[in-house]
Amino acid sequence: MVYQRALSFLACIVLLSMTSAASAQEKLRLAWAGFSPTNSPIWVIEDRKLLQKMGVQPEIIAINASPTVLQALLANEIEAASISVTTLTSSRLAGADTVMIVGVVPTFVDHIVSLSNITAVEQLKGKTGGVNRLGSTSDLGLRLALKKLGVDPEKDVKIIPTGGTAERFAALSKGITQFTIIPEPFLTQAEKLGFRNLYNISELKIPFWWNGVLSRESIVKAKRPLMLKLARAIVEAMHIIKTEKEYAKTLFKKNLGVADPEGLERAYKDYANAFPEVPYPTPDGVKTMLDDMAPKNPKAAAADPKTYVDMSLIAELDKSGFIKQLYRK
């Protein structure tokens, strides 16, 4: 009888300790938008359980549009978001305290794709181009690239919204548009459909944060240790992608539904090279967006891009030696 009571008491102690540990575990709500390799660090975090290893129980949510993710962030429904950085400038100019804490893709890695009879960028003049939505990252990327290549996006061409990758291909096929902007691994598909890979925009090296991890100043201040763990997980995830090629391509295939070996290989090359080892969210890429908005928005012209980023989390990781240890430098 005494033995049974002792066992019961021990079971209660174990149960209470497990409950206490579960309740003590930190929680993080993280959302991401955009089925593109730009979000592959989030896929790694989820697949390898990087946050759980640091005592964090994450709730990782896929949402189909960056503006919707932003709304969730502003409503305090999530603590962080991996999304297009165009949402950072628009929201902050409207008075929000959004801030970028990790830089993920510091330039455009898209390609200008055209009908096969267009063989040079100059021939785009007088033509119609398709983007996802006006004001989206694809729209801004195409406009900035055209400007760099000597084609005025306001006067020389017409740019219209046609939707996602499949819709952009359809618009090209029907002659509604004559060119568009497409990232890997979908470029191989475009070439097989008879379209031309006209120009690799990454060669222009336009300073622009295509994707980053956003939070709010109030959240970073209130939950700094938690946000530091998130930053650490992102850094580790990008290291895994850069150093484990076959694993990364498997994740691309799983999350994008693309099985073409050539497309996956090219996508890996584009993004593995684009992810920075030390992902400081520098203000220069934000300045590119503000400069583009400035002619039509006085607030953008007066804005200080330094206030749009918080480099302190990456700086702390960098100073600790964690990143050097990852890359063994």
C-alpha positions in Angstrom: 0.0 0.0 0.0 2.8 2.4 0.9 4.7 1.4 -2.2 1.6 2.2 -4.4 1.2 5.6 -2.7 4.9 6.4 -3.3 4.5 5.5 -7.0 1.4 7.7 -7.2 3.2 10.6 -5.6 6.1 10.2 -7.9 3.8 10.2 -10.9 2.2 13.4 -9.7 5.6 15.0 -9.3 6.6 14.0 -12.9 3.3 15.2 -14.3 3.6 18.6 -12.5 7.2 19.1 -13.7 6.2 18.3 -17.3 3.3 20.7 -17.1 5.5 23.4 -15.5 8.2 22.9 -18.3 5.5 23.2 -21.0 4.0 26.3 -19.6 7.5 27.8 -19.1 8.5 27.3 -22.7 8.5 30.5 -24.7 6.0 30.8 -27.6 6.5 32.6 -30.9 4.0 33.3 -33.6 5.7 33.7 -37.0 4.0 34.2 -40.3 5.4 34.2 -43.8 4.0 35.0 -47.3 5.2 34.1 -50.8 5.9 30.6 -52.1 9.4 31.4 -53.1 12.9 30.3 -52.0 13.1 33.7 -50.3 11.2 32.0 -47.4 13.2 28.8 -47.4 15.0 29.8 -44.1 11.5 29.6 -42.5 11.0 26.1 -44.0 14.4 25.0 -42.5 13.4 26.4 -39.1 10.2 24.4 -39.2 11.7 21.2 -40.6 14.8 21.1 -38.4 13.0 22.4 -35.3 15.6 25.1 -34.7 13.5 27.2 -32.4 12.4 24.2 -30.3 16.1 23.4 -29.7 16.3 26.8 -28.0 13.3 26.3 -25.9 10.8 28.1 -28.1 7.5 26.6 -29.2 6.8 28.3 -32.6 3.5 28.7 -34.4 4.5 29.1 -38.0 1.7 30.3 -40.3 1.7 30.5 -44.1 -0.5 33.3 -45.4 -0.9 34.0 -49.1 -0.3 37.8 -49.2 2.2 40.1 -47.5 -0.4 42.8 -46.7 -2.4 40.2 -44.8 0.6 39.2 -42.8 1.4 42.9 -42.1 -2.2 43.4 -40.7 -1.6 40.4 -38.4 1.6 41.9 -37.2 0.1 45.3 -36.5 -2.8 43.7 -34.7 -0.3 41.9 -32.4 -1.6 38.5 -33.6 2.0 37.5 -34.5 5.4 38.6 -33.2 7.3 38.5 -36.5 6.9 38.1 -40.2 9.0 36.9 -43.1 7.6 39.0 -46.0 8.4 41.5 -48.8 10.1 44.6 -47.3 7.9 46.9 -49.5 5.3 46.4 -46.6 7.9 47.9 -44.2 8.1 51.2 -46.0 4.4 51.6 -46.7 3.4 50.7 -43.1 6.0 52.9 -41.4 5.2 55.9 -43.5 1.6 55.4 -42.4 2.7 55.7 -38.7 3.4 52.1 -37.7 6.4 51.0 -35.6 7.4 48.2 -38.0 11.1 47.5 -38.2 13.3 45.0 -40.1 15.4 42.9 -37.7 17.0 40.4 -40.2 17.9 41.0 -43.8 17.3 37.9 -45.9 17.5 38.7 -49.6 19.4 42.0 -50.2 18.7 42.4 -53.9 16.4 41.2 -56.8 17.1 37.6 -58.0 14.3 37.7 -60.7 14.7 37.5 -64.4 13.0 39.5 -67.1 11.2 37.0 -69.4 9.8 38.0 -72.8 8.3 36.6 -75.9 10.9 34.7 -78.0 10.9 37.4 -80.8 12.3 40.0 -78.3 16.0 39.6 -78.2 17.2 42.8 -76.5 16.0 45.0 -73.6 15.7 48.0 -75.9 12.9 46.1 -77.8 10.7 46.3 -74.8 9.9 49.9 -75.6 6.3 50.2 -76.6 5.4 46.8 -75.1 3.3 45.7 -72.1 4.8 44.0 -69.1 3.0 41.9 -66.4 3.6 41.9 -62.7 1.8 40.3 -59.7 0.2 43.5 -58.4 1.0 47.2 -58.9 3.1 48.3 -55.9 4.3 44.7 -55.2 7.9 43.6 -55.1 7.7 42.2 -58.7 6.4 45.6 -59.8 9.1 47.6 -58.1 11.8 45.2 -59.2 10.8 45.4 -62.8 10.5 49.2 -62.8 13.9 49.6 -61.1 15.6 47.1 -63.5 14.1 48.8 -66.6 15.3 52.2 -65.4 18.8 50.8 -64.9 18.7 49.3 -68.4 17.7 52.6 -70.0 14.0 51.9 -70.4 11.7 54.4 -68.8 9.0 52.4 -66.9 6.6 55.3 -66.9 6.9 56.4 -70.6 8.5 53.7 -72.7 6.4 50.7 -71.5 3.0 49.8 -69.9 3.0 47.7 -66.8 -0.2 45.9 -65.7 -1.1 43.5 -62.9 -1.6 39.9 -64.1 -1.3 37.8 -61.0 1.0 35.0 -59.9 3.5 33.0 -62.0 0.9 30.9 -63.8 -1.2 33.9 -64.6 1.8 35.8 -65.9 2.7 32.9 -68.2 -0.9 32.8 -69.4 -0.9 36.6 -70.1 2.3 36.1 -72.2 0.8 33.1 -74.1 -2.3 35.1 -75.0 -0.4 38.2 -76.1 -1.9 40.3 -73.3 1.7 41.1 -72.3 5.0 40.8 -74.0 7.3 40.5 -71.0 7.2 39.9 -67.3 9.4 39.2 -64.2 9.9 35.7 -63.0 12.1 34.1 -60.2 13.7 30.7 -60.2 12.8 27.8 -60.1 10.1 28.9 -62.6 12.4 30.3 -65.2 13.2 26.8 -66.6 9.4 26.3 -67.0 9.2 29.6 -68.9 11.9 28.6 -71.3 10.2 25.2 -72.0 7.1 27.1 -72.8 9.0 29.0 -75.5 9.7 32.3 -73.7 13.1 34.0 -73.5 15.2 34.6 -70.5 15.9 38.1 -71.5 17.9 39.5 -68.5 19.1 38.4 -65.1 18.2 41.3 -62.8 20.6 40.1 -60.1 23.4 41.2 -62.4 22.4 44.8 -61.8 23.0 44.4 -58.0 20.3 46.9 -57.1 20.4 47.5 -53.3 17.0 46.4 -52.2 15.6 44.2 -49.4 13.4 41.8 -51.4 12.7 39.8 -48.3 13.4 40.2 -44.6 12.2 39.4 -41.1 9.9 42.2 -39.8 8.7 42.9 -36.3 7.6 46.0 -34.3 9.8 48.2 -32.1 7.4 47.6 -29.2 7.7 43.8 -29.6 11.5 43.8 -29.9 11.7 45.9 -26.8 9.3 43.8 -24.8 10.5 40.4 -26.0 14.1 40.9 -27.0 15.5 37.5 -25.8 12.8 35.8 -27.8 13.5 37.9 -30.9 17.2 37.2 -30.5 16.5 33.5 -30.6 14.5 34.0 -33.8 17.4 36.0 -35.4 19.7 33.2 -34.4 17.5 30.6 -36.0 17.3 32.5 -39.2 21.1 32.9 -39.4 21.5 29.1 -38.7 18.8 28.3 -41.3 20.5 30.3 -44.0 23.8 28.6 -43.2 22.2 25.2 -43.6 20.8 26.3 -47.0 24.2 27.6 -48.1 26.1 24.4 -47.0 23.6 21.6 -47.5 22.7 21.8 -51.2 20.8 18.6 -51.7 18.7 19.1 -48.5 17.9 22.7 -49.6 16.8 21.5 -53.1 14.6 18.9 -51.4 12.9 21.6 -49.4 12.4 23.7 -52.5 10.8 20.8 -54.3 8.5 20.0 -51.4 7.3 23.5 -50.8 7.2 24.8 -54.4 5.9 21.7 -56.1 8.6 21.9 -58.7 10.4 18.6 -59.6 12.5 19.8 -62.5 16.1 19.1 -61.6 17.5 21.9 -63.7 15.1 24.5 -62.2 15.9 23.4 -58.7 19.6 23.5 -59.4 19.4 27.1 -60.8 17.1 28.2 -57.9 19.6 26.9 -55.4 22.4 28.7 -57.1 20.5 32.0 -57.2 19.3 31.9 -53.5 22.3 30.3 -51.8 24.4 33.1 -53.3 21.9 35.8 -52.3 21.5 34.9 -48.6 24.1 36.8 -46.6 26.3 35.1 -44.1 25.9 38.0 -41.6 22.4 39.3 -42.4 22.5 42.9 -41.1 19.3 44.7 -42.1 21.2 47.6 -43.6 19.3 50.8 -44.5 20.6 51.1 -48.1 18.0 48.7 -49.4 15.3 50.6 -47.6 16.6 53.9 -49.1 16.1 52.4 -52.6 12.4 52.0 -51.9 12.0 55.4 -50.3 13.8 57.1 -53.2 11.4 55.4 -55.6 8.4 56.6 -53.6 9.8 60.1 -52.9 8.5 61.8 -56.2 4.9 61.0 -55.2 5.2 60.9 -51.4 6.7 63.8 -49.5 6.9 61.6 -46.3 9.2 59.2 -48.2 11.4 62.0 -49.3 11.9 63.2 -45.7 12.2 59.7 -44.2 15.4 58.5 -42.6 16.0 54.8 -43.7 18.1 54.2 -40.6 15.0 54.3 -38.5 13.4 51.5 -40.5 15.9 48.9 -39.4 17.2 47.5 -36.1 20.6 46.0 -36.6 21.2 45.3 -32.9 20.1 41.7 -32.8 22.4 40.6 -35.6 25.1 42.8 -34.1 24.8 40.9 -30.8 25.0 37.5 -32.6 28.0 38.8 -34.6 29.8 40.0 -31.6 29.2 36.8 -29.7 31.1 34.8 -32.3 28.1 32.6 -33.1 28.1 33.4 -36.9 31.9 33.0 -37.2 31.7 29.7 -35.5 28.9 28.6 -37.9 31.2 29.3 -40.9 34.3 28.4 -38.9 36.1 31.7 -39.7 
